[in-house]
Amino acid sequence: MSGTEPKPFELDELETLPPEELTDALDNSGGGNHSATREVEAPQTEQLEFLSDETSRFQNVPLDHPFKRGGETVKSIPVRKLTGGEVEDLVRKAGGDLSFYKVYEAQTGYPEAVLRGLQEEDWHLVKEACTDFFPRSLRAESA
């Protein structure tokens, strides 16, 4: 031994660094801007009455394996085309991390967990319908 033994201590004797009274003043964002963050309001979108055939914008996918969710029986999954504003909102909210499932959620109205829970053959049909209506601006060839 070196002759100096560490002095035993209790965890509650340790000081918090930095002192608690200064923690609110710290800015760990790295941005250097100390003003409060403002929520940016999304632009308004008008609900339009489209004159094109509904099948060009909407498909109801019947399920081979209906299921119960929230006390309701689900026999089909609706899939629809998104508007330009919806696509823009998805991209903005994703912050560079937009997955296919986020688009599928918006197209179907069902969360990713439900879509992943479908039987494979039903999932294949829903995914196929979603792909048919997938936004052009998000397709790989448009990048």
matplotlib code that plots the C-alpha trace (Angstrom):
import matplotlib.pyplot as plt

x = [0.0, 1.1, 0.5, -2.6, -5.8, -8.9, -11.3, -14.7, -17.6, -21.3, -22.8, -25.0, -21.8, -20.8, -21.5, -23.4, -21.3, -22.2, -23.9, -27.7, -28.3, -26.3, -27.7, -30.6, -28.1, -26.3, -26.8, -25.8, -27.5, -24.3, -26.3, -25.3, -28.8, -30.2, -33.7, -36.6, -37.5, -40.6, -43.0, -43.3, -46.9, -47.7, -49.1, -52.9, -54.1, -57.5, -59.6, -60.3, -63.1, -61.2, -63.0, -60.7, -61.9, -61.7, -59.8, -56.9, -56.5, -58.0, -58.0, -59.6, -57.5, -59.6, -57.8, -57.6, -57.0, -59.3, -58.4, -59.9, -58.4, -59.9, -63.0, -63.6, -63.2, -60.9, -61.7, -59.9, -57.2, -57.8, -54.9, -54.9, -52.7, -51.2, -51.5, -48.5, -48.9, -49.1, -45.9, -44.2, -45.3, -44.0, -40.6, -40.4, -41.4, -39.1, -36.1, -34.1, -35.2, -38.2, -38.9, -41.3, -43.4, -44.0, -45.4, -47.4, -48.9, -50.0, -51.4, -53.4, -54.1, -52.7, -49.5, -46.4, -47.0, -50.3, -49.0, -46.1, -48.6, -50.5, -50.2, -47.6, -50.0, -52.2, -49.1, -47.9, -51.3, -51.3, -47.7, -48.4, -51.3, -49.1, -46.4, -48.9, -49.8, -46.3, -45.4, -43.3, -41.1, -40.1, -39.3, -35.6, -35.5, -36.5, -33.6]
y = [0.0, 3.5, 4.7, 6.8, 5.0, 6.5, 8.0, 6.3, 8.6, 8.5, 9.2, 12.0, 13.8, 14.4, 17.7, 17.9, 19.5, 22.1, 23.4, 23.0, 26.8, 27.1, 24.2, 26.3, 28.8, 26.1, 25.9, 22.6, 23.0, 24.2, 26.7, 29.7, 31.1, 31.7, 32.8, 30.5, 28.1, 29.0, 26.5, 27.1, 27.0, 24.8, 26.5, 26.1, 23.5, 23.8, 20.7, 20.3, 18.4, 16.4, 15.5, 12.6, 9.0, 8.1, 4.9, 7.0, 8.3, 5.6, 1.9, -0.3, -3.4, -6.4, -8.6, -12.3, -12.2, -9.7, -8.7, -7.0, -3.7, -1.5, -3.6, -3.1, -5.7, -4.6, -6.3, -4.0, -1.3, 1.9, 3.3, 6.7, 9.1, 11.9, 15.6, 17.7, 19.4, 16.1, 14.9, 18.2, 17.9, 14.3, 15.3, 18.3, 16.3, 13.4, 15.8, 13.7, 10.3, 9.5, 5.8, 4.0, 3.1, 6.8, 7.3, 4.0, 5.3, 8.5, 6.6, 4.1, 5.8, 2.9, 3.0, 1.1, -1.4, -2.5, -2.7, -4.8, -7.1, -8.0, -11.5, -11.5, -11.9, -9.1, -6.9, -7.6, -6.4, -3.3, -2.5, -3.0, -0.5, 2.0, 1.6, 2.4, 5.6, 6.4, 10.1, 10.8, 13.3, 10.5, 7.8, 6.8, 7.9, 11.5, 11.9]
z = [0.0, -0.6, 2.9, 2.0, 2.2, 0.5, 3.0, 3.0, 2.0, 1.5, -1.9, -0.5, 0.6, -3.0, -4.6, -7.8, -10.6, -11.6, -8.5, -8.8, -8.7, -11.9, -13.9, -15.4, -16.8, -18.8, -22.6, -23.9, -27.3, -29.0, -31.1, -29.1, -29.5, -26.1, -27.2, -26.5, -29.3, -31.2, -32.5, -36.3, -37.4, -40.3, -43.4, -43.9, -46.3, -48.0, -48.2, -51.9, -53.7, -56.2, -59.5, -60.5, -60.0, -56.3, -57.2, -58.4, -54.8, -52.5, -52.2, -49.5, -49.0, -47.8, -45.2, -45.4, -41.7, -40.0, -36.5, -33.4, -32.3, -29.6, -29.5, -33.3, -36.0, -38.7, -42.0, -44.4, -44.4, -46.2, -48.3, -49.8, -51.7, -49.6, -50.5, -51.1, -47.7, -45.9, -47.6, -46.7, -43.1, -42.9, -44.2, -41.8, -38.8, -39.6, -39.5, -42.0, -40.6, -42.7, -42.9, -45.2, -42.2, -41.4, -44.9, -44.6, -41.3, -43.0, -45.9, -43.9, -40.6, -38.7, -36.6, -37.6, -34.8, -36.3, -39.8, -38.6, -36.8, -40.0, -41.3, -44.1, -47.0, -45.8, -45.1, -48.7, -50.1, -47.9, -48.8, -52.5, -52.3, -50.3, -52.9, -55.7, -53.9, -52.6, -53.1, -56.2, -54.3, -51.9, -54.5, -54.8, -58.5, -57.6, -55.2]

ax = plt.figure().add_subplot(projection="3d")
ax.plot(x, y, z, "-o")
ax.set_aspect("equal")
plt.show()
